[in-house]
Amino acid sequence: MADRTRRVLVAVADGQVVGYTIGHLARTLRSWRCRVCGWVTDICVAPDWRRTGVGDKLFAALCVWFRRHGLTVVQLNVAALNPASQAFWRAQGFVDYLDRMWLDL
């Protein structure tokens, strides 16, 4: 929690935690156009609070923190088989950039 390169934000409604997000400042590959980007590691909203704007507000607040650190790019991973999550992130303005492939041995 004392790490200044990480941020945890929590949404509370009616005295209960209804969502959270975690982000951090991440170094990128030398060949990329930016050396540090914002990275969203988690976002979760309680089922009864989904599609109410909680996720939008959490992500917007995280972006404010990223901008305060001078960042202009945000990245994340999203499961290929999770269309609801993909739709959420696309609604936030994300576009496909890389395909991560997986092989179980």
ChimeraX attribute file (.defattr): number of C-alpha atoms within 10 A of each C-alpha:
attribute: neighborCount
match mode: 1-to-1
recipient: residues
	/A:1	7
	/A:2	6
	/A:3	7
	/A:4	8
	/A:5	13
	/A:6	18
	/A:7	17
	/A:8	14
	/A:9	15
	/A:10	15
	/A:11	17
	/A:12	12
	/A:13	10
	/A:14	6
	/A:15	7
	/A:16	8
	/A:17	12
	/A:18	19
	/A:19	20
	/A:20	19
	/A:21	20
	/A:22	18
	/A:23	24
	/A:24	20
	/A:25	19
	/A:26	16
	/A:27	12
	/A:28	13
	/A:29	10
	/A:30	9
	/A:31	7
	/A:32	8
	/A:33	10
	/A:34	13
	/A:35	13
	/A:36	19
	/A:37	20
	/A:38	26
	/A:39	21
	/A:40	21
	/A:41	14
	/A:42	13
	/A:43	17
	/A:44	16
	/A:45	20
	/A:46	12
	/A:47	9
	/A:48	8
	/A:49	13
	/A:50	14
	/A:51	11
	/A:52	10
	/A:53	11
	/A:54	21
	/A:55	24
	/A:56	16
	/A:57	12
	/A:58	21
	/A:59	21
	/A:60	13
	/A:61	14
	/A:62	22
	/A:63	20
	/A:64	12
	/A:65	18
	/A:66	23
	/A:67	14
	/A:68	9
	/A:69	14
	/A:70	12
	/A:71	17
	/A:72	12
	/A:73	15
	/A:74	18
	/A:75	15
	/A:76	12
	/A:77	13
	/A:78	14
	/A:79	10
	/A:80	11
	/A:81	8
	/A:82	9
	/A:83	11
	/A:84	10
	/A:85	14
	/A:86	18
	/A:87	12
	/A:88	14
	/A:89	17
	/A:90	12
	/A:91	11
	/A:92	13
	/A:93	8
	/A:94	14
	/A:95	11
	/A:96	7
	/A:97	7
	/A:98	7
	/A:99	8
	/A:100	9
	/A:101	6
	/A:102	6
	/A:103	4
	/A:104	3
	/A:105	3
